[in-house]
Amino acid sequence: MTPIKSADSPITYFVSRTGQAEWILFIHAAFVNHNMFQAQFAYFEKKYNLLAIDIIGHGQSTDTQKGDTIDKMSKWIFDILKAEQIDQVHIVGVSLGAVLAQDFANRYPYAVSSLACFGGYDINNFDAKMKNENSAKQKLMMLKALFSMKWFAKANKKISAYTAQAQNDFFAMNICFPKKSFMFLATLNRMVNKHKTGKRNYPLLIGCGKFDIPMELEAIKAWKSCEPDCTVVLFENAGHCVNMDVPQEFNKTMDEFWKGASR
């Protein structure tokens, strides 16, 4: 994929064009980068136009200025779509990427062809108790990072992936995450419980791995209760980053979902 530095933001994005095909946008999890979708790029590159980003503070998106914060990601993504002349896009977000995908859909619903969120939660209806539990666990993980990024990455890979290969791949990306980039995650709460979910004019797919943490399984269940028309998928032999744990099953699921969304 061709890397492109956004003109008006710190974001580097990556493009693979396939003529007149529809566009897919991939938004990665925290502490890694767009390369977590390598198996998806290889599978879909001849079927769709592909767009991926490195979230602020991650990968090649570290050339930041004062005032740059993660809650500006949706605006930056929209500017990238305009620059690439993309009217609508299918969005796939994993973990942190699922949060950003929803925030974009809240702000620019007309630019969304479909929305698929994995290892995430409903940011428009996030239970206060679950929010506090999630925050406490994040703080504990960040404390580990202050002592040692290697220690942090070793602990994080076991939470973020289930299979040995996916854990190793996650660790290799996580170990490159700069400590200073933790500060960009501080404004995530600005996206949570700020919008009411309106009628979606596009299909929604949510899911996680059956070996993800119990809180994530509860989050998916709660989300489904709020949006009964959405499709839920639970992947066998997968943890948090399902696209890395079971790439073949994930790719087939997405292929079927996008074909249905285009009818």
Buried (B, 14 or more C-beta within 10 A) or exposed (E): BEEBEBEEBBBBBBBBBBEEBBBBBBBBBBBBBBBBBBBBBEBBBEBBBBBBBBBBBBBBBBEBEEEBBBBBBBBBBBBBBEEBEBEBBBBBBBBBBBBBBBBBBBBBBEBBBBBBBBBBBBBBBBBEEBBEEBEEEBEEBEEBBEEEBEEBBBBBBEBBBBBEEBBEBBBEBBBEBEEEBBEBBEEBBEBBBEBEBEEBEBBBBBBBBBBBBEEBBBBBEBBBEEBEEBBBBBBEEBBBBBBBBBBEBBBEBBBEBBEEBEE
